[in-house]
Amino acid sequence: MVESPARDIDAYPHRLRLETRWNDNDAFGHMNNAMHYQFFDTVVNRLLRDLGSLQELHDANRFLVVETGCRYFAEIAYPDLINVGLVVRHLGCSSVRYDLALFRNDERMAAAAGFLVHVNTAAGRAVAMDEGLRAKLTAYYPIAREAGG
């Protein structure tokens, strides 16, 4: 079994606050489980964009999701505000694993925690990501920060 991401907000150096939408709720009156993945995907891709990786067709980096997972601890529902936390858990040559968590309103413990693994497939197969982007991602990788990298 894959190691479970942390649930405390302090474990996530990158955070983005997003709003739930009315249509995120399902017939049970809470956010449908598939929406959690959309929040994860939004935060990862916004971070990549902010780091200069637009992932266009002919860019050096074009990431595909190869694995995801999520554990649910508490309900989220419209009109909750969500703080999405992100930390890079693994940074390989061609891949990166992001651990992510959704924090409802101002809560410090995650309502859901999960992960997303990206592989750079810019050449139609796994290839090394651009070193400039890889260097920027180390800012979100706690092991690199602890080692002074």
Secondary structure, DSSP 8 states (H G I E B T S, - for coil): -------BGGG-SEEEEEE--GGGB-TTSSB-HHHHHHHHHHHHHHHHHHTT----TTSS--EEEEEEEEEE-S---TT-EEEEEEEEEEE-SSEEEEEEEEEETT-SB-SEEEEEEEEE-TTSS-----HHHHHHHGGG-HHHHHTT-
